[in-house]
């Protein structure tokens, strides 16, 4: 089969071959013919070696959408031709985290495409428990954005217990996770204050207010909320906006974070933390139950801005494009 594969880390070592070995199925696996794959920073980290990959040689590709080709002998409820996506957290199902429904924090888990081959290939085999069916009215662009780009902010907002009529500040609102977070928050009944330099595009996703000046975010939040400040702040960008995101949280507010694009190390004012009773929440991935809820409640209505599309043969260019300063939306591979 055709696949993007590397034998040692480094983008220069990523090759597209026509004779990669087709995945073997166990009794509980599903073989998926990949239709569209999202190009995600996870894939950059895997190819570069920042995330040690196994097995080797290795196929990247974290966000997978496709069509069921074959199923293992013990697979039920899935049939050839079904449109599906892949939940990319691997889990044992028996640890205390899994038994509490938190497969994303499984104590013995892994991640597609870090500890298993991913979807930058014609076919991928995954456990049935990681496969979710989609209806025909969900586009492939949205489908390929649900497993990571969609689920990550959805889980973060669930962790923050965002409620109707609350004020939510979204940093990086025109980015991939930001545009999904904005739409989901509006469906949850929140008022969204988007921080982005792309005012027109951000408002297309439903933002109530847009702050374009990153240097004066708390001041604008104070004005918009009449001094109350935000109930929830979502920081997916990391250290560079930490101070302004923390300063934008109101009393009994929640700051939820899942990204380190601008750095992982920050300073924390503990006095402000306890005087305002701020809750700091780290969030990673999402659960299977949340992915099912996201599909059922929001997927048909979600909008995804696609910046560029590539064929599998141009996978190197697609990965390089993730770092482009003028990137405005998703990068997808049509496999």
DRENSE-834409 format. One line per field, with one value per residue (C-alpha): chain; residue in three letters; x, y, z; residue number from 1. Coordinates in Angstrom, 2 decimals, always signed. Example, Ala and Ser with C-alpha at 12.3 -4.5 7.8 and 13.67 -1.06 7.14 Angstrom:
<lumros>
chain <- c(A, A)
resn <- c(ALA, SER)
u <- c(+12.30, +13.67)
v <- c(-4.50, -1.06)
w <- c(+7.80, +7.14)
resi <- c(1, 2)
</lumros>
This chain:
<lumros>
chain <- c(A, A, A, A, A, A, A, A, A, A, A, A, A, A, A, A, A, A, A, A, A, A, A, A, A, A, A, A, A, A, A, A, A, A, A, A, A, A, A, A, A, A, A, A, A, A, A, A, A, A, A, A, A, A, A, A, A, A, A, A, A, A, A, A, A, A, A, A, A, A, A, A, A, A, A, A, A, A, A, A, A, A, A, A, A, A, A, A, A, A, A, A, A, A, A, A, A, A, A, A, A, A, A, A, A, A, A, A, A, A, A, A, A, A, A, A, A, A, A, A, A, A, A, A, A, A, A, A, A, A, A, A, A, A, A, A, A, A, A, A, A, A, A, A, A, A, A, A, A, A, A, A, A, A, A, A, A, A, A, A, A, A, A, A, A, A, A, A, A, A, A, A, A, A, A, A, A, A, A, A, A, A, A, A, A, A, A, A, A, A, A, A, A, A, A, A, A, A, A, A, A, A, A, A, A, A, A, A, A, A, A, A, A, A, A, A, A, A, A, A, A, A, A, A, A, A, A, A, A, A, A, A, A, A, A, A, A, A, A, A, A, A, A, A, A, A, A, A, A, A, A, A, A, A, A, A, A, A, A, A, A, A, A, A, A, A, A, A, A, A, A, A, A, A, A, A, A, A, A, A, A, A, A, A, A, A, A, A, A, A, A, A, A, A, A, A, A, A, A, A, A, A, A, A, A, A, A, A, A, A, A, A, A, A, A, A, A, A, A, A, A, A, A, A, A, A, A, A, A, A, A, A, A, A, A)
resn <- c(UNK, UNK, UNK, UNK, UNK, UNK, UNK, UNK, UNK, UNK, UNK, UNK, UNK, UNK, UNK, UNK, UNK, UNK, UNK, UNK, UNK, UNK, UNK, UNK, UNK, UNK, UNK, UNK, UNK, UNK, UNK, UNK, UNK, UNK, UNK, UNK, UNK, UNK, UNK, UNK, UNK, UNK, UNK, UNK, UNK, UNK, UNK, UNK, UNK, UNK, UNK, UNK, UNK, UNK, UNK, UNK, UNK, UNK, UNK, UNK, UNK, UNK, UNK, UNK, UNK, UNK, UNK, UNK, UNK, UNK, UNK, UNK, UNK, UNK, UNK, UNK, UNK, UNK, UNK, UNK, UNK, UNK, UNK, UNK, UNK, UNK, UNK, UNK, UNK, UNK, UNK, UNK, UNK, UNK, UNK, UNK, UNK, UNK, UNK, UNK, UNK, UNK, UNK, UNK, UNK, UNK, UNK, UNK, UNK, UNK, UNK, UNK, UNK, UNK, UNK, UNK, UNK, UNK, UNK, UNK, UNK, UNK, UNK, UNK, UNK, UNK, UNK, UNK, UNK, UNK, UNK, UNK, UNK, UNK, UNK, UNK, UNK, UNK, UNK, UNK, UNK, UNK, UNK, UNK, UNK, UNK, UNK, UNK, UNK, UNK, UNK, UNK, UNK, UNK, UNK, UNK, UNK, UNK, UNK, UNK, UNK, UNK, UNK, UNK, UNK, UNK, UNK, UNK, UNK, UNK, UNK, UNK, UNK, UNK, UNK, UNK, UNK, UNK, UNK, UNK, UNK, UNK, UNK, UNK, UNK, UNK, UNK, UNK, UNK, UNK, UNK, UNK, UNK, UNK, UNK, UNK, UNK, UNK, UNK, UNK, UNK, UNK, UNK, UNK, UNK, UNK, UNK, UNK, UNK, UNK, UNK, UNK, UNK, UNK, UNK, UNK, UNK, UNK, UNK, UNK, UNK, UNK, UNK, UNK, UNK, UNK, UNK, UNK, UNK, UNK, UNK, UNK, UNK, UNK, UNK, UNK, UNK, UNK, UNK, UNK, UNK, UNK, UNK, UNK, UNK, UNK, UNK, UNK, UNK, UNK, UNK, UNK, UNK, UNK, UNK, UNK, UNK, UNK, UNK, UNK, UNK, UNK, UNK, UNK, UNK, UNK, UNK, UNK, UNK, UNK, UNK, UNK, UNK, UNK, UNK, UNK, UNK, UNK, UNK, UNK, UNK, UNK, UNK, UNK, UNK, UNK, UNK, UNK, UNK, UNK, UNK, UNK, UNK, UNK, UNK, UNK, UNK, UNK, UNK, UNK, UNK, UNK, UNK, UNK, UNK, UNK, UNK, UNK, UNK, UNK, UNK, UNK, UNK, UNK, UNK, UNK, UNK, UNK, UNK, UNK, UNK, UNK, UNK, UNK, UNK, UNK, UNK, UNK, UNK, UNK, UNK, UNK, UNK, UNK, UNK)
u <- c(+0.00, +1.00, +2.22, +4.37, +6.95, +10.26, +12.95, +14.67, +13.59, +13.86, +11.61, +14.31, +13.88, +10.11, +9.46, +6.33, +6.38, +3.97, +4.90, +4.43, +3.07, -0.70, -1.70, -2.64, -5.97, -6.56, -10.03, -10.91, -9.44, -10.97, -9.17, -9.94, -9.30, -8.18, -10.06, -8.80, -6.19, -5.65, -2.09, -1.45, +1.50, +1.54, +2.74, +5.52, +6.72, +6.59, +8.53, +11.11, +11.74, +10.44, +7.96, +9.82, +7.79, +7.16, +7.06, +9.81, +9.64, +6.76, +3.75, +2.57, -1.00, -3.01, -6.36, -7.98, -11.24, -12.14, -14.25, -14.34, -12.72, -12.65, -13.39, -11.94, -13.84, -15.10, -16.00, -19.67, -21.64, -19.25, -19.50, -17.65, -18.49, -19.23, -17.89, -15.74, -13.19, -10.52, -10.25, -6.48, -5.94, -4.94, -6.02, -6.12, -9.69, -8.86, -6.91, -8.66, -8.61, -10.30, -12.85, -13.79, -14.28, -11.00, -9.39, -7.34, -5.37, -5.01, -2.06, -0.85, -2.05, -0.51, -1.34, -1.90, +0.51, +3.15, +2.91, +1.10, +1.11, -1.06, -3.17, -0.78, -1.36, -3.98, -4.99, -4.77, -5.81, -7.13, -9.01, -12.78, -13.06, -11.30, -13.67, -16.70, -19.30, -20.39, -23.54, -23.38, -24.09, -20.77, -18.13, -14.73, -13.08, -15.03, -14.61, -10.82, -10.93, -13.04, -10.59, -8.02, -8.73, -12.37, -12.22, -9.38, -11.25, -14.54, -12.92, -11.29, -14.64, -16.20, -13.37, -13.95, -17.70, -18.67, -22.29, -25.00, -24.62, -21.02, -18.29, -15.60, -12.35, -10.69, -7.07, -6.06, -9.73, -9.02, -6.67, -7.71, -8.81, -9.95, -12.47, -13.96, -13.99, -15.86, -18.58, -19.00, -19.16, -21.92, -23.90, -23.44, -25.01, -21.90, -20.87, -17.61, -14.92, -12.43, -8.81, -7.61, -6.21, -8.65, -11.81, -13.99, -13.16, -13.58, -17.02, -18.00, -17.55, -19.95, -17.81, -19.77, -16.76, -13.29, -10.19, -7.44, -4.90, -3.07, -1.35, -4.56, -6.73, -7.55, -8.54, -10.94, -12.35, -13.00, -14.87, -16.94, -17.90, -18.49, -15.69, -16.66, -13.96, -14.26, -15.84, -13.64, -10.47, -9.12, -5.39, -4.23, -1.17, +1.01, +3.51, +3.37, -0.25, -0.17, -0.08, -2.93, -5.01, -4.55, -5.36, -8.58, -10.07, -12.66, -13.48, -14.27, -13.24, -11.47, -8.39, -8.04, -4.99, -3.82, -1.18, +2.46, +2.88, +4.59, +6.38, +5.67, +7.20, +5.24, +5.25, +2.26, +1.00, -0.22, -1.77, -4.09, -4.81, -6.19, -7.71, -9.80, -10.31, -9.17, -9.18, -6.29, -7.17, -4.87, -6.63, -5.45, -7.25, -10.71, -12.74, -14.62, -17.92, -17.08, -16.17, -19.52, -21.27, -19.34, -20.33, -23.99, -24.50, -22.28, -20.52, -23.25, -23.11, -19.37, -17.47, -13.84, -11.59, -9.25, -6.17, -4.39, -4.87, -2.17, -1.94, -0.06, +2.90, +3.34, +3.29, +6.63, +5.32, +2.15, +4.14, +6.35, +3.24, +2.23, +4.95, +3.99, +3.45, +0.59, -1.30, -5.00, -6.80, -6.47, -4.06, -5.48, -4.14, -6.41, -5.14)
v <- c(+0.00, +3.66, +5.21, +7.98, +6.17, +6.83, +4.53, +7.15, +10.58, +13.65, +15.12, +14.39, +10.69, +10.64, +8.79, +8.02, +4.43, +2.37, -0.97, -0.55, -3.64, -3.58, -3.74, -7.13, -7.52, -9.22, -10.52, -7.20, -4.81, -2.75, -2.06, +1.45, +2.83, +6.36, +9.10, +12.29, +12.84, +15.98, +17.29, +17.95, +19.19, +15.69, +14.46, +17.05, +15.89, +12.23, +12.73, +15.00, +12.52, +14.81, +12.01, +8.67, +6.53, +2.81, +0.51, +1.36, +1.90, +4.22, +5.90, +9.26, +10.59, +11.43, +12.46, +9.76, +9.66, +6.95, +3.99, +0.52, -1.99, -5.16, -6.14, -8.79, -11.97, -10.64, -7.10, -6.20, -3.15, -2.11, -3.13, -2.64, +0.79, +2.53, +6.09, +6.32, +8.31, +7.09, +8.01, +8.30, +7.52, +3.90, +2.45, -0.83, -0.51, -2.01, +0.64, +2.97, +5.84, +3.79, +2.34, +5.93, +6.76, +8.68, +6.66, +9.72, +9.41, +5.61, +4.61, +2.13, +3.92, +5.33, +7.52, +7.03, +7.87, +7.74, +4.20, +2.83, +3.59, +6.45, +7.41, +8.83, +5.68, +4.04, +1.74, +1.71, -1.01, +0.04, -1.63, -1.59, +0.37, +3.29, +3.44, +5.76, +5.74, +8.93, +9.84, +10.76, +14.45, +15.08, +16.27, +14.62, +17.92, +18.05, +14.30, +14.56, +17.42, +15.72, +13.26, +15.84, +19.37, +19.07, +16.79, +18.65, +21.96, +20.15, +18.20, +21.38, +23.18, +20.16, +20.07, +23.77, +23.10, +25.94, +26.90, +28.86, +32.67, +32.50, +34.66, +32.65, +34.14, +32.11, +32.93, +32.05, +31.92, +31.86, +28.88, +25.29, +24.44, +28.00, +28.04, +24.78, +26.01, +29.15, +27.19, +24.63, +27.32, +29.11, +25.86, +25.56, +29.00, +30.93, +34.43, +34.15, +36.81, +35.83, +36.95, +36.98, +39.29, +37.76, +39.60, +38.84, +35.14, +34.73, +36.32, +33.84, +31.12, +32.87, +35.02, +37.73, +40.02, +40.02, +41.47, +41.99, +43.70, +40.91, +43.53, +44.80, +41.72, +42.08, +45.73, +44.84, +41.86, +44.16, +46.58, +43.90, +42.18, +45.45, +44.68, +41.08, +39.49, +36.05, +32.98, +30.73, +31.45, +28.99, +29.28, +26.95, +29.04, +28.67, +30.92, +34.04, +34.78, +33.31, +36.60, +38.16, +34.98, +34.70, +38.39, +37.94, +35.39, +36.70, +35.60, +31.88, +31.63, +28.81, +28.90, +25.83, +25.15, +22.46, +24.01, +25.12, +26.60, +29.68, +27.86, +25.66, +27.64, +30.39, +32.41, +32.17, +34.84, +32.63, +35.58, +36.34, +32.66, +32.24, +35.70, +35.30, +31.54, +30.76, +27.12, +26.09, +23.16, +21.15, +19.32, +16.68, +14.97, +13.78, +10.71, +8.32, +9.42, +13.04, +12.15, +10.40, +13.45, +15.79, +13.75, +13.54, +17.09, +19.30, +17.66, +18.36, +22.09, +22.62, +24.79, +24.10, +26.56, +24.62, +26.56, +24.04, +20.48, +18.09, +14.66, +11.93, +12.39, +15.94, +14.99, +16.69, +19.99, +19.53, +19.08, +22.06, +24.17, +23.74, +26.25, +28.81, +32.26, +32.96, +29.74, +30.42, +27.19, +23.46, +21.50, +18.24, +15.24, +13.67, +10.10)
w <- c(+0.00, -0.31, +2.92, +4.36, +6.47, +8.20, +9.61, +11.75, +13.02, +10.83, +8.14, +5.59, +6.36, +5.72, +2.45, +0.49, -0.72, -2.79, -1.26, +2.50, +4.20, +4.66, +8.36, +9.74, +11.51, +14.85, +15.73, +17.39, +14.79, +12.03, +8.74, +7.53, +4.05, +4.86, +3.04, +4.74, +7.45, +9.48, +9.68, +13.35, +15.46, +16.98, +13.59, +13.50, +16.91, +15.89, +12.65, +14.29, +17.11, +19.87, +20.58, +20.35, +17.93, +17.81, +15.95, +13.51, +10.58, +11.47, +9.84, +11.28, +11.14, +14.29, +12.82, +10.70, +8.78, +6.33, +5.29, +6.86, +4.50, +6.64, +10.23, +12.54, +13.42, +16.76, +15.65, +15.95, +14.84, +12.08, +8.44, +5.17, +3.78, +7.11, +7.36, +10.51, +12.48, +14.87, +18.56, +18.85, +22.55, +23.11, +26.44, +28.34, +29.63, +33.03, +35.00, +37.44, +34.94, +32.24, +34.65, +35.54, +31.86, +31.45, +28.67, +27.70, +30.95, +30.92, +33.10, +30.49, +27.39, +24.27, +21.34, +17.65, +15.93, +18.68, +20.04, +16.99, +13.28, +12.11, +9.14, +6.56, +4.51, +2.33, +5.17, +8.95, +11.41, +14.82, +17.70, +17.36, +20.62, +18.88, +15.89, +15.75, +13.00, +11.25, +9.39, +5.71, +6.35, +8.11, +5.64, +5.43, +6.37, +9.64, +10.17, +9.98, +12.50, +15.18, +16.84, +18.02, +16.78, +17.84, +20.86, +22.59, +23.11, +23.76, +26.60, +27.93, +28.11, +29.81, +32.34, +33.00, +33.49, +31.17, +31.78, +30.02, +30.14, +31.37, +29.84, +28.05, +26.76, +24.00, +23.20, +19.66, +18.66, +14.92, +15.26, +14.70, +18.23, +18.85, +16.03, +17.32, +20.93, +19.87, +18.08, +20.86, +23.55, +21.66, +21.48, +25.25, +25.70, +26.72, +25.67, +23.74, +23.88, +21.18, +21.25, +17.66, +15.00, +12.50, +13.56, +10.52, +10.42, +14.17, +14.09, +11.35, +13.97, +16.35, +18.65, +20.44, +20.86, +19.31, +21.00, +18.43, +20.70, +22.57, +24.72, +26.32, +26.71, +30.45, +29.96, +27.15, +29.09, +32.07, +29.82, +28.08, +31.36, +33.24, +35.67, +36.44, +34.24, +32.68, +34.20, +32.04, +30.10, +27.54, +26.87, +24.11, +23.23, +26.32, +28.06, +25.88, +26.79, +30.30, +32.21, +30.24, +30.36, +34.14, +34.60, +32.62, +35.03, +37.47, +41.01, +41.26, +37.62, +35.81, +33.62, +31.41, +29.26, +26.87, +24.60, +24.75, +21.29, +22.76, +25.59, +28.65, +31.54, +33.36, +36.59, +38.91, +41.29, +44.15, +46.02, +43.09, +42.71, +46.21, +46.71, +43.55, +44.14, +40.61, +39.51, +37.25, +35.00, +32.79, +29.97, +27.52, +24.67, +25.56, +26.43, +24.17, +25.69, +24.87, +21.29, +20.90, +22.36, +20.08, +17.04, +18.02, +19.28, +17.16, +14.22, +11.65, +12.41, +12.85, +10.40, +9.65, +7.86, +5.54, +4.55, +2.30, +1.06, -0.04, -1.53, +0.29, -2.04, -0.70, +2.98, +3.69, +2.37, +4.41, +7.63, +6.84, +6.22, +9.87, +10.76, +8.11, +9.62, +7.21, +8.01, +8.40, +9.17, +8.82, +6.68, +5.35, +3.45, +0.86, +0.89)
resi <- c(1, 2, 3, 4, 5, 6, 7, 8, 9, 10, 11, 12, 13, 14, 15, 16, 17, 18, 19, 20, 21, 22, 23, 24, 25, 26, 27, 28, 29, 30, 31, 32, 33, 34, 35, 36, 37, 38, 39, 40, 41, 42, 43, 44, 45, 46, 47, 48, 49, 50, 51, 52, 53, 54, 55, 56, 57, 58, 59, 60, 61, 62, 63, 64, 65, 66, 67, 68, 69, 70, 71, 72, 73, 74, 75, 76, 77, 78, 79, 80, 81, 82, 83, 84, 85, 86, 87, 88, 89, 90, 91, 92, 93, 94, 95, 96, 97, 98, 99, 100, 101, 102, 103, 104, 105, 106, 107, 108, 109, 110, 111, 112, 113, 114, 115, 116, 117, 118, 119, 120, 121, 122, 123, 124, 125, 126, 127, 128, 129, 130, 131, 132, 133, 134, 135, 136, 137, 138, 139, 140, 141, 142, 143, 144, 145, 146, 147, 148, 149, 150, 151, 152, 153, 154, 155, 156, 157, 158, 159, 160, 161, 162, 163, 164, 165, 166, 167, 168, 169, 170, 171, 172, 173, 174, 175, 176, 177, 178, 179, 180, 181, 182, 183, 184, 185, 186, 187, 188, 189, 190, 191, 192, 193, 194, 195, 196, 197, 198, 199, 200, 201, 202, 203, 204, 205, 206, 207, 208, 209, 210, 211, 212, 213, 214, 215, 216, 217, 218, 219, 220, 221, 222, 223, 224, 225, 226, 227, 228, 229, 230, 231, 232, 233, 234, 235, 236, 237, 238, 239, 240, 241, 242, 243, 244, 245, 246, 247, 248, 249, 250, 251, 252, 253, 254, 255, 256, 257, 258, 259, 260, 261, 262, 263, 264, 265, 266, 267, 268, 269, 270, 271, 272, 273, 274, 275, 276, 277, 278, 279, 280, 281, 282, 283, 284, 285, 286, 287, 288, 289, 290, 291, 292, 293, 294, 295, 296, 297, 298, 299, 300, 301, 302, 303, 304, 305, 306, 307, 308, 309, 310, 311, 312, 313, 314, 315, 316, 317, 318, 319, 320, 321, 322, 323, 324, 325, 326, 327, 328, 329, 330, 331, 332, 333, 334, 335)
</lumros>
